[in-house]
Amino acid sequence: MKYAMCFLLSVTTLGLLSLTTQAHHSTSNFDSSQEITLRGTVTRVEWVNPHVYIYIDEQSSNGESVRWEIEGQPPAALRRLGWSRDMLSVGDSISVTGNPAKDSDVKKMNGQLIEKEEGTLYDETQALVKMAAAPTPRTGASSLAGIWTTKLDLSNYYHFFFGAGEEELTDKGRVARAQYDENTMNPGLNCLSLDSPSLMLMADTKKITIAEDKIQISADYDNGERTVHMNATSHEGASVSSQGHSIGYWEGDDLIIDTTHFSESITGNGKGVPSGSEKHLVERLILNEDRQSLTYSFELADAEYIATPITGSTTWFYQSDSNFVTEDCSLENARRYLELEQQ
């Protein structure tokens, strides 16, 4: 079933803030009805997966210094928007606008606008527009090999990262989703990478490396890694794994990937939707005529949890002058959002 839905980006921005952040966890512990602005001095920047955290000291009305924790996007998203780990330094004066924690005694914020005297460093509304748009044209690709950025496609996010599409699930799938508890069952708490096709749909940077006998697909959002075996003709005897066993073949210049032998996963078919031994994923990567983009499409079947196969597609843009950089995942960082639950 094709689950693509029509959204206006401006409307979606109001209702679904922090899209790449929510791929790791929701922002429900922040008060989206309230927006505040802080002005203070940077005391620390934590640049690791799955979130960049900025700590600032703000002078209160009584002259006391109050430390605030600002939760930001993953390093992969910020790099794509032109950031680096050196963008902010200890001692910098900044203002941050965003949603505070629901508990007013907790000095935490989901940052949405970050500014220095020199100008705006981060504007979430503009970030969403940029990540959903095609970048400035560059030199075209000669093959699928190279570095690519994945378009922010809201129809894909709607299903795989926000847990919509009840009509696509079996009764068992609906029960599993209803019982899903992000604070205890989220694989991201253990720094586990996304399962495919979620990994392929995430709006991050990908690297495709082509060898004679295999193709490697790497993702910088959570260091996800896939191997496509080009010299195999059967899945028989393959071991199960989180990314499954992938066999690839060429149809002209198009790469077809057939994957089975997925290990069972709590979120293998989307947020809160498990995958089982019947999961079967067929993907196609097509280098477009402009040679500056490719089309990624998939068909996902898993009769245990999905009533009818899910299909979808998105665009990857070639980045001839980009570097592929990954960051380590910190377990302490990945679990920090749970502190808001415990307040």
N, C-alpha and C positions, 0 to 999 in steps of 0.2 A: 504494500500500500504506500502510495506516495504521500508523505506527511507534510510537504512544503506548505507553509501558510504565508499569507500576505501581512506584512507589518509595515507601519510607518516608523522609520528609525526614531523620530522624535518622540513618538508615543511609547515605543519600547524602552527608550532611554529612561523615561519616567518610571516605568513599572519594573524594569529588569536591570537595575544598576549593577555595575561591576561584573560584567559577563565573564571575563576570564578568571576573576577572583572566585566567582561562584562555581566554577568548574571544580574547585577544590572543596569549598564549603559555602553555604548560603550566608547572606548578610542579615539574617533575621534577628540577630542579637543587637543590631544597631537600630536606632529610632529613625526610620525613613521619613517620618512626618516632621522632624526637627532638623534644622540646618544651623550650624554655628560656625564662626570663624575664629581661629586661634592665631595669635602672633607671638612668635617666640624664637629661641635660638636652638639650632640643631645640636644635640649632645651625642647622638649615635645614629648610624645608618647600618641596618642589617640587610645585606644584599645576598640572600640565599633563596633557594626554593623551599616552599612553594609561594612565599610572600616576601616582598620587601617591606620592612618596618622602619619607620622614621620616628625618632624620639626627640621631642622638643621641650624646652623649659619655657613656660609662659609666666609672666609676672601677673599675679592676681591683683585685684583692686586694693588689697591691704598690703601690697608690697612683697608678699611671699612668692617664692618660686614654685610653680606646679608643673610636674612632669607629665606629659601626654604621650601616649603611644598611638601612632598613626599607622593603620593597616593599609598597605598599598597593593598594587598589582604584582604578579609574578615577574621576575627578572626578564623572562622571555618577552612579555608584553611591553615592558618599559623599554627594552632595547629596540624593539620594533618602532617605538615612538621617538627614538633618537636619544634615549637615556643611556648612561653608563654608570658604573659604580662610583665614578668620580664626579657625578653631576652635583652632588651635595657634599659639603664638608662640615666637620664639627666647627661650630662657631658661626655658621651662616645664619643670617636672619631671614625667616620666611613667614608667610601667612598660609594657613591651611583651612579650607572650607570643606565641611562634610557632615555626615550624620554621626552624632555621639552615641555611646552605648545607652541602652534603655535605662540602665541603672545610672542615675546622675552622679553617684558617688564614685563610679569607675571612670578613670580618665583615659578612655580609649575612643578612637574615632575611625570611621571608614572614610578615608580621604578621597575627595573628588575634584578639588581644585587646589593646586600648589603654586604659589607665586613668590618670586624674589623681587627685589627692587628693580632689577634689570628687565623683568617681564615674567610671563607665565611659563612655568615649567611643565605643568600637567593640568589638562582640562579634560575630564572624563567624557563629556559630551563630544568634544572634538576628537578624542581618541577613538570613540566608537565609529565616527564617520570615517576617520582615516583607515581604520582596520577593515572596514567594509568596502573600501574603494580600491581601485587599481592604482598601483604606484606609478611614478613617472617612468615612461618607457626607457628601457635600457637595451644593451646588446642582446640579441636573441640567442636562445639556447640551440645547440647543435643536436642535443639528445635530451633524454630525461635526466641525465646525470647533472648534478649541480645543486645549488642552494635555492630554495623556494620559500615564499611566505604564503600561508594559507589565508584565504579571505574569511573574514568574520561573516558567517552565513547564519542568519537568525533562525531560519527554518530548521537547520540542523541542531542548533543550540536548544531550540524549543523542546526537542525530544530527548537528546542525549545528555544534556546538562541541567535541564529544569524539570524533567520527569513528567512531561505531558504525553498525550497519545494513548489514553486508556483503551480506546477502541481497538488498538493494535495488539493488545495483550490477551493471552489466555486467562482463564480464571486463576490458574496458579501464578501467572505473572502479576495479575492485579493484587492478589493476596500478598505476594512478596513485596511489591512496591508499597502497599499500605503498612507493612510491618517494618519497612526500612527506617533505621534510626541513624541519621548522619553522624551523631556524636559517639556512636559505638561501633558502627558497621562500615564506615567510610574507609576504603582502602588507602586513601591519601594520608590517613593518620600514620600509616607505616611506610610512607614515601614510595608506595607502589605506583608504577606508571599506568596511564590510561590503557584500557583494552581497545583493540581495534573493533569497529571503525572509529570510535571516539578519538583515538590517537591521531587518526588521519584527518579528522574534521576540526580539531583544535586550531584556533587562529594563532599559530606560532610559526617558527621557522623550521623547515625540514631540510635534510640533506640526503640526496640519493647518490649512492656510490655503486657503479656498475662494474662487475667483474664477469669473467666468462661463465663461471659456474654458480654465481650468486649475486644478488642485489641487496644492499643494505639500505634501509630507510631509517633515519634517525630524526628525533624530534627534540627541540630544545626546551619545551614547556616543562617536562618532567623527566628528561633523559631517556625517553622511550626509544626502544631499538627493535627493529624487525629484520629478519633474514628471509629472503625469498630464494628458494632453491631452484635454479634454472636447469639443473641436470637431473631432476627427479621427475618421474612420471606417475608416481603413486604415493599416497599417504600411508600405505600399509607399513606397519612396524614403527611408525614415528612416535616419539614421546609427546605427551601432552605438555602444554606450557601456556602461560598467560596470553601470549600472542599467537598461539597455535602453530601448526606446521603449514608453511606456505609453499606452494608450487607455482612457478611463474613460466609463462611462455609468451612469445611475441606473435602478434597478428599485424604484420607490417611493422609500423613504428609504435603500435599500441602495446602496452604491457598489460597482460591479464594475470591476475593473482587469484588462486583458488586456495582457501585456507580451511582446514578442519583441525581436529585434535586440540581444541581449546581446553584448558583446565577450567573447572567450575569457578565462577567469579560472582560476587555479590552484585557488582555493577557491570557485568560483562556485556549487557545489551542496553545500557543507558542507566541514568541515575535511578537506583533502587530496583532495577530490573536485572535479575540474575541471568547467567548463561549456564548451559549444561553441556552434556556430551554431544548433543545434537546440533550445536551451533555450527553454521556453515556460512562462510563469507566469501563472496565473489566480487572482485574489484577490477576496475579498469582505469588506467592512466593514459590519457591521450594528449600528446603534444599538439597544441592548437596551431592553426596556420600562421598566426602572428609570431610564433616561436618565442613569445614573451610570457606565455601562460600555458598551463595544462589543465585539463578537466579531469577531476577525480570523481568517479561514480562507484556505487556499491549496491549490492543486494544482500541483505542479511536475513537468514532464516534460523529459527530455533524453535521447533514445534512444541517444546516443553513450555516455553514462556511467551512466544510470539505467535499470535493467531494467524497472521498472514505475513509473508516476507515484507520487510521494510526496504525501500529503495531511496536513494538520495544522491546528491552530487554537489560539488563545490569547485572553486577555482583556486589554483595555486599560481603565484606570480614568480617569474624567474628573477633572481637577484644576483646578477653577474659580479657585482663589486662588494658583496657582503661576506662577512666571516661567520662561520658557524661556531657558536660558543655555548657551552652548557655550564650549569651551576650545580653544585652538590645540593642535595636535599637534607635539611635538618629536621630530625624527628621532633625536637623541642619546638621549632618554628611551626611545623605542620600541625602540632597539637595545641598551639597557643590559644586558638579561638575557643577551645573548651573552657578556658578560664572564665569567659563571660557567662557560660552556663552554670558555673559553680559559685557565682557571686550571690 
